[in-house]
Amino acid sequence: MRNRTHARYVPLRPTRHQLRIPCQVIRQRDFKLIADQTLDLSDCGMLVLPRFRVLTGEELLVSFMAPFTRRFVDAEGVVARVQHGRRNGDLGAALGLELTMDEADRALLRSQLHFLPAQLPRRRVLS
């Protein structure tokens, strides 16, 4: 008989938190301001409202103030997903960014996001 141990549940993705804060998302190629408002945030990524059309894979520079602090977080980002805003409940087009930052900033962000409720995943409504 094998000894079975129950593994603790670990989420596959970091928890997203609905949070509207100002940010600066700059395209590295031409230093154009792409977005200045977040929709949600996790310690590995964010969803932003773009001002211009951007392609998946674009490299970005991202800066925002960590929630409940006066400290800015600077990160490099890549457009991982483009939402076209066609679903019910979408606020319009949005960009999903994957963020790369140093561990101190990631730990600060994770500790501050812990105080905010998690955003529930949205499901598509089948008609």
C-alpha positions, 0 to 999 in steps of 0.5 A: 500500500502506497503512502498518499499525501495530499498536496496543498492547492497552489493556484496556477496563476497569481491572483488578480485584484481589480484595482484602478490606479494611474500608471505609465505604460511606454512602448520601448520602440518609440517611447510612446505612451500606450496606457495610463490606467490599470483595470486589474493587477497581480504580482506578475501582470496587469490589465490596462486600457490602451490609447493606441492599438498595440500588437501582442509581443510588444516590449513595454516599460511600466511604472506605477505606485504600489497600492497603499504606499508612496513607492513606485514600481518600475518593470519591463512588460510584454503584451501577452494578450489583446482583448478587443472589448467584444464581450458583454461587460468589457469596458472596451479594448484592453491589454494584458501585460506580463511584467518582469520586475526585481524581487523586492518590488514583487514582494512589496506588490504581493504584500500590498495586494494581499489586502485587496479582494481577489477578482473573480474570473469572468465567464463567457455567457453562452447564448 
